[in-house]
Amino acid sequence: MTDPESATDWPEWTSFVEQHGYLSWLDIGVERLEEGHAVIEIERNEEFENPIGNEGYDPVHGGIVATLIDTSSAFALRTTFDDPKSARLTTTDLNVSYLRPAIGDLRADAEVVRAGSTTGVTEVSVVGDAGEAAVGRTTYRLFR
C-alpha cells in the first residue's frame, strides 16, 4: 500500500476509513486523491474470495468489487467539496459491469464526470491481477 502521507492532501481519509467498520475490515488504502479523482486499493484476502476451487486465486466476491466502485466514487466526489471531511453525499445509482474475474490485489480508479450543486456522476475502472475486472458508473446526491 502507498504511504498515507504521500497519498493525498486530505490526511483525514485514514481516520474516515478506520471509523467505518466495513471499509476498515476491507483495509482499503488510498493511493491518490486529487481534485475530481480517487484511486483506492485493497490487497488480496482469502476472506473476500468466492471459494470455487480455481487453480491459483479464487475471484473476489462481486459485492466487494461494487464496494470499491462506490467508495472510490465517494472519495473522488468528496474532493470537489470545500471541506472533504464534512462532505455529505449519498449514492442514488450504482451500475457495475463485470468484465472478468477479479483476482489478486484490486485497484479502483474513479474520475468525476460531473459534480454540480446537487448531483455528482463518476466513472470507475477496477483492475486486478488479470486486468480490468469491472467498470462502473455512479450517481450521487450531493448536499452542499
C-alpha positions, 0 to 999 in steps of 0.5 A, spaced: 500 500 500 502 507 498 504 511 504 498 515 507 502 521 507 504 521 500 497 519 498 493 525 498 492 532 501 486 530 505 490 526 511 483 525 514 481 519 509 485 514 514 481 516 520 474 516 515 476 509 513 478 506 520 471 509 523 467 505 518 467 498 520 466 495 513 471 499 509 476 498 515 475 490 515 476 491 507 483 495 509 482 499 503 488 504 502 488 510 498 493 511 493 491 518 490 486 523 491 486 529 487 481 534 485 475 530 481 479 523 482 480 517 487 484 511 486 483 506 492 486 499 493 485 493 497 490 487 497 488 480 496 484 476 502 482 469 502 476 472 506 473 476 500 474 470 495 468 466 492 471 459 494 470 455 487 476 451 487 480 455 481 487 453 480 491 459 483 486 465 486 479 464 487 475 471 484 473 476 489 466 476 491 462 481 486 459 485 492 466 487 494 468 489 487 461 494 487 464 496 494 470 499 491 466 502 485 462 506 490 467 508 495 472 510 490 466 514 487 465 517 494 472 519 495 473 522 488 466 526 489 468 528 496 474 532 493 470 537 489 467 539 496 470 545 500 471 541 506 472 533 504 471 531 511 464 534 512 462 532 505 455 529 505 453 525 499 449 519 498 449 514 492 442 514 488 445 509 482 450 504 482 451 500 475 457 495 475 459 491 469 463 485 470 468 484 465 472 478 468 474 475 474 477 479 479 483 476 482 489 478 486 490 485 489 484 490 486 485 497 484 479 502 483 480 508 479 474 513 479 474 520 475 468 525 476 464 526 470 460 531 473 459 534 480 454 540 480 450 543 486 446 537 487 448 531 483 455 528 482 456 522 476 463 518 476 466 513 472 470 507 475 475 502 472 477 496 477 483 492 475 486 486 478 491 481 477 488 479 470 486 486 468 480 490 468 475 486 472 469 491 472 467 498 470 462 502 473 458 508 473 455 512 479 450 517 481 450 521 487 446 526 491 450 531 493 448 536 499 452 542 499 
